[in-house]
């Protein structure tokens, strides 16, 4: 009589919470840097220049993480496709977490001179490498455990980590600026969220160690479908998916970083809002981002991921024309309505994106492929977006920033129409 083999499977609770907690931590770490890059780092790490130049230098360090993310995708994707999703996810989480905690202990320019911004850049590079490996694995953890008719719904859970992480990071900065004097905040208060992220990393590490491999990866190993070097296989056999998947996702990144980092700078520097007012507007708008992620995922499971992205990208192209009508005055109601509309569109496009990109690739190269398309889009759509938008608004007015978004949306739209419709087996 044959002996029955017991296979340990992931519970729904572990799968969804495990994918959500990791991306929440990763994006919390990523966004506290974004807030600090506008509110704190120009003064502490780049003194001596005028305010605009110091902000641009600070945002240049912000962009380093986007340049590092494809490296994280290639390295962690390789091991995620060869060794497994679980171990790779744990290592990616620790890479991001340790880099973030280290920022909280960095001395300022006044203490060690030019070495301070250099160390800041190294830590930011580590954040980028970690997130480059985290996102793809978290999405695969969800969708490779999902029923075929609920892939977008399952794939939505790691996407929810973005608004939750943003709420936590923005809320933390708001509490600190409300409860501390500006001198204390600039002296040591800004360090608290970076160091406190250690607690979140410990929770995420514990949850991730409880998760087993996904059925898709186990089946692929049993069928001996493993490829030698996933990155080279991608370049050889899935070049079109890689290129057009990347271009399809650039609008997602651009609209997000315009609504967060650029708007934080625009509201405080150009419209004269206080840091507190600007953070409150941002935090309120994030609620709309969070609400529309699950709504878009439900719709995407009914009409298809690609169609959902096409409809939303068209809406974002139109949204670009609204910049000068809402952002030329410091009317709080108009500015808040504008940012909330932008973040609602962000929710619609972000919800099904992870599932869409993952379905472009087979299991053997899926971790590498989904991660690379997502993070290459981050370079094109976000790495220099805040700096470019600040420069455009200074030189040509706020309407030019809207045109920047509309042009990017047109590029993404064309890519969505020409990309392969083939869906690979899970």
Secondary structure by P-SEA (a helix, b strand, c coil): cbbbbbbbbbcaaaaaaaaaaaaaaaaaaaaaaaaaacccccccccccccaaaaaaaaaaaaaccccaaaaaaaaaaaaaacccaaaaaaaaaaaaaaaaaaaaaccccccccaaaaaaaaaaaaaaaaaaaacaaaaaaaaaaacccccaaaaaacccaaaaaaaaaaaaaaaaaaacccaaaaaccccccccccaaaaaaaaaaaaaaccccaaaaaaaaaccccccaaaaaacccaaaaaaaaaaaaaaaaaaaaacaaaaaaacccccccaaaaaaaaaaaaaaaaaaaaaaaaaaaaacaaaaaaaaaaaaaaaaaacccccccccaaaaaaaaaaaaaaaaaaacaaaaaaaacccccaaaaaaaaaaaaaaaacccaaaaaaaaaaacccaaaaaaaaaaaaaaaaaaaaacccccccc
